[in-house]
Amino acid sequence: MTRCHEKEEFARVFARVEGRLRRYVQAIVPTPSDADDVMQETAISLMRKFDQYDPELPFFNWACRFAQFAAKKHHSRTMANRRQFSDAAIDAIAEDYPHHQQLAGERRKALGDCLTHLSDADRRLVELRYFSDETVDNLSQRIEEPVSRLYRSLSRIRKALANCVHKKMASEELR
């Protein structure tokens, strides 16, 4: 593969995992600016070593190892900042991350199921509030509902969804 094609392939492969990789990095470094720095270092390292990547293996897993190393390197450079995680903490979080991602996926699935059990009006309200960039104030004006009532409705719906997700997760544990 020519160097140009290799760079293009790297860009395609990296773009597919960048969001997941950023969430991983955000889990192992304490601040958004640190996560940006670690992501940048990770991307550079991955690009430099891309010719060593085995396409038979998951790129995300390979990239996570680079991110973990970049986080440790970043930590050692910024030891003066007390908000940094220790190398042991980074390793522990990195080791536990797949389990938490699996749980998050199970919760998202349960939430999707629970959303289908809401009334049409409640489901529409959730969609208007949480699947758009609309503020509660704008939504209040749009649906001609007082802000206080809208907050109470959203609170009631969130509690119902939380209870439903909790029950579904508990019933999954019993299986």
Secondary structure by P-SEA (a helix, b strand, c coil): ccaaaaaaaaaaaaaacaaaaaaaaaaccccaaaaaaaaaaaaaaaaaacccccccccaaaaaaaaaaaaaaaaaaacccccccccaaaaaaaaaaaaaaaaaaaaaaaaaaaaaaaccaaaaaaaaacccccccaaaaaaaacccaaaaaaaaaaaaaaaaaaaaaaaaaaaac
